[in-house]
């Protein structure tokens, strides 16, 4: 607006002004403050055939990700005035996107090698990462649920360049891109507090903004202490978990944000936290455990494939100095399993992993022999598993088979998958 007024007043030469898009918040002293959504604006500018983009220096590297668009970062309004009057030249900001992306894509601060013990849980999280399955971890305080959850992004397949651009654009709109960052190279890990509102979680507002589920796009959304979240907040996630998008509708317009994320949750088994604890006694009264678990609705639980019981690590394990498997080794197995799924679903638009299979696809890609069918039938009857567990077990068993690079789902794959449905057992919390 300031440049437009100056051009209309003939205080700057206006010949080149129409070739550039200019964005920035102008402070009273003439300095330019950073803006939100620089990457999205740059992409649109390229689509419109605009020659260059002049914006605050803090946003320059973010916008420079867009090739064929000249990006100039400035600190003051006077720099722009001198540029249009021919008194100075602005330095173009250039980012080698591919070089920067591929050198940083495997850098991680957390690692599974830090986790002592919990081998069964790490195995289950590997399966979850390989198939894109949602997870719930149940265990007492201090068992390591949060520590394990934070390391899940380190075993997920690395970002593709397309996914990185998608995710960076979302974070750019909310203004969460650092000055020195041009492109996000690590999958996001979002962990909102249980006091979060439904608007903050799914997005919205008078001028709709992406919520936590969109900020977790292509990454992990971790909900710690799940029963402490308001039921209304949890229920609004049901549709995005199925459709992997969220539509925010207002009177005059409707906005759709992507929301394809892996849901990881954790909770105590009861209010005191020590139900089924190996050494500490639960002090909750009769029926309290079941009431506590009932805070999570059945439809939401339907969308969680893997249930994990996490027990505290004994001191002997904690004090061991032996090396444990690093995230990179686990990630390599996950990548191989994902490649199998990518080939399998190549003709199914919008399906990328086993967790996204429909009932029709399950019947197509999970062909059980008679022994496996009888095993599943007996398990459901003897363990009191609910009907909703059936499809989930088949999806998880398909992923376990993929990790072993087996063409068919065999009985031992099913046996392991059945172990991961503890909350479906009628005896739980009774």
GIQUIDA-V546229 format. One record per residue. N is the residue number from 1. RES is the residue in one small letter. OMEGA is omega as a letter, one per 20 degrees, with the letter a starting at -180 (* if undefined). Layout:
BEGIN
N_RES_OMEGA, N_RES_OMEGA
END
This chain:
BEGIN
1_x_a, 2_x_r, 3_x_r, 4_x_r, 5_x_a, 6_x_r, 7_x_r, 8_x_a, 9_x_a, 10_x_r, 11_x_r, 12_x_r, 13_x_a, 14_x_a, 15_x_a, 16_x_a, 17_x_a, 18_x_r, 19_x_a, 20_x_r, 21_x_a, 22_x_r, 23_x_r, 24_x_r, 25_x_a, 26_x_r, 27_x_a, 28_x_a, 29_x_r, 30_x_r, 31_x_r, 32_x_r, 33_x_a, 34_x_a, 35_x_r, 36_x_r, 37_x_a, 38_x_a, 39_x_r, 40_x_r, 41_x_r, 42_x_r, 43_x_r, 44_x_r, 45_x_r, 46_x_r, 47_x_a, 48_x_r, 49_x_r, 50_x_a, 51_x_a, 52_x_a, 53_x_r, 54_x_a, 55_x_a, 56_x_a, 57_x_a, 58_x_a, 59_x_a, 60_x_a, 61_x_r, 62_x_a, 63_x_a, 64_x_r, 65_x_a, 66_x_a, 67_x_a, 68_x_r, 69_x_r, 70_x_a, 71_x_a, 72_x_r, 73_x_a, 74_x_a, 75_x_a, 76_x_r, 77_x_a, 78_x_r, 79_x_a, 80_x_r, 81_x_r, 82_x_r, 83_x_a, 84_x_r, 85_x_r, 86_x_a, 87_x_a, 88_x_r, 89_x_r, 90_x_a, 91_x_r, 92_x_r, 93_x_a, 94_x_r, 95_x_r, 96_x_a, 97_x_a, 98_x_a, 99_x_a, 100_x_a, 101_x_a, 102_x_r, 103_x_a, 104_x_a, 105_x_a, 106_x_r, 107_x_a, 108_x_r, 109_x_a, 110_x_r, 111_x_r, 112_x_r, 113_x_r, 114_x_a, 115_x_r, 116_x_a, 117_x_r, 118_x_a, 119_x_a, 120_x_r, 121_x_r, 122_x_r, 123_x_a, 124_x_r, 125_x_r, 126_x_r, 127_x_r, 128_x_r, 129_x_a, 130_x_a, 131_x_a, 132_x_a, 133_x_r, 134_x_a, 135_x_r, 136_x_r, 137_x_a, 138_x_a, 139_x_a, 140_x_r, 141_x_r, 142_x_a, 143_x_r, 144_x_a, 145_x_a, 146_x_r, 147_x_r, 148_x_a, 149_x_a, 150_x_a, 151_x_r, 152_x_r, 153_x_a, 154_x_r, 155_x_r, 156_x_r, 157_x_r, 158_x_r, 159_x_r, 160_x_a, 161_x_r, 162_x_r, 163_x_r, 164_x_r, 165_x_r, 166_x_a, 167_x_r, 168_x_a, 169_x_r, 170_x_a, 171_x_r, 172_x_a, 173_x_a, 174_x_r, 175_x_a, 176_x_r, 177_x_r, 178_x_a, 179_x_a, 180_x_a, 181_x_r, 182_x_a, 183_x_r, 184_x_a, 185_x_r, 186_x_r, 187_x_a, 188_x_r, 189_x_a, 190_x_a, 191_x_a, 192_x_r, 193_x_a, 194_x_r, 195_x_a, 196_x_r, 197_x_r, 198_x_r, 199_x_r, 200_x_a, 201_x_a, 202_x_a, 203_x_r, 204_x_a, 205_x_r, 206_x_r, 207_x_a, 208_x_r, 209_x_r, 210_x_r, 211_x_a, 212_x_a, 213_x_r, 214_x_r, 215_x_r, 216_x_a, 217_x_a, 218_x_r, 219_x_a, 220_x_r, 221_x_a, 222_x_r, 223_x_a, 224_x_a, 225_x_a, 226_x_a, 227_x_a, 228_x_r, 229_x_r, 230_x_a, 231_x_a, 232_x_a, 233_x_a, 234_x_a, 235_x_a, 236_x_r, 237_x_a, 238_x_a, 239_x_r, 240_x_r, 241_x_r, 242_x_a, 243_x_a, 244_x_r, 245_x_r, 246_x_a, 247_x_r, 248_x_a, 249_x_r, 250_x_a, 251_x_a, 252_x_a, 253_x_r, 254_x_a, 255_x_r, 256_x_r, 257_x_r, 258_x_a, 259_x_r, 260_x_a, 261_x_r, 262_x_a, 263_x_r, 264_x_a, 265_x_r, 266_x_a, 267_x_r, 268_x_a, 269_x_a, 270_x_a, 271_x_a, 272_x_r, 273_x_a, 274_x_r, 275_x_a, 276_x_r, 277_x_a, 278_x_a, 279_x_a, 280_x_a, 281_x_r, 282_x_a, 283_x_a, 284_x_a, 285_x_r, 286_x_r, 287_x_a, 288_x_a, 289_x_r, 290_x_r, 291_x_r, 292_x_r, 293_x_a, 294_x_r, 295_x_r, 296_x_a, 297_x_r, 298_x_r, 299_x_r, 300_x_r, 301_x_r, 302_x_a, 303_x_r, 304_x_a, 305_x_a, 306_x_r, 307_x_a, 308_x_r, 309_x_a, 310_x_r, 311_x_a, 312_x_r, 313_x_r, 314_x_a, 315_x_a, 316_x_r, 317_x_a, 318_x_a, 319_x_r, 320_x_r, 321_x_a, 322_x_a, 323_x_r, 324_x_a, 325_x_r, 326_x_a, 327_x_a, 328_x_r, 329_x_r, 330_x_a, 331_x_r, 332_x_r, 333_x_r, 334_x_a, 335_x_r, 336_x_r, 337_x_r, 338_x_r, 339_x_r, 340_x_a, 341_x_r, 342_x_r, 343_x_a, 344_x_a, 345_x_a, 346_x_a, 347_x_a, 348_x_a, 349_x_r, 350_x_r, 351_x_a, 352_x_a, 353_x_a, 354_x_a, 355_x_a, 356_x_a, 357_x_r, 358_x_r, 359_x_r, 360_x_r, 361_x_r, 362_x_r, 363_x_a, 364_x_a, 365_x_r, 366_x_a, 367_x_a, 368_x_r, 369_x_a, 370_x_a, 371_x_a, 372_x_r, 373_x_r, 374_x_r, 375_x_a, 376_x_r, 377_x_a, 378_x_a, 379_x_a, 380_x_a, 381_x_a, 382_x_a, 383_x_r, 384_x_a, 385_x_a, 386_x_a, 387_x_a, 388_x_a, 389_x_a, 390_x_a, 391_x_a, 392_x_r, 393_x_a, 394_x_r, 395_x_a, 396_x_r, 397_x_r, 398_x_r, 399_x_r, 400_x_r, 401_x_r, 402_x_r, 403_x_r, 404_x_a, 405_x_r, 406_x_a, 407_x_a, 408_x_r, 409_x_a, 410_x_a, 411_x_a, 412_x_r, 413_x_r, 414_x_a, 415_x_r, 416_x_a, 417_x_a, 418_x_r, 419_x_a, 420_x_r, 421_x_a, 422_x_a, 423_x_r, 424_x_a, 425_x_a, 426_x_a, 427_x_a, 428_x_r, 429_x_a, 430_x_*
END
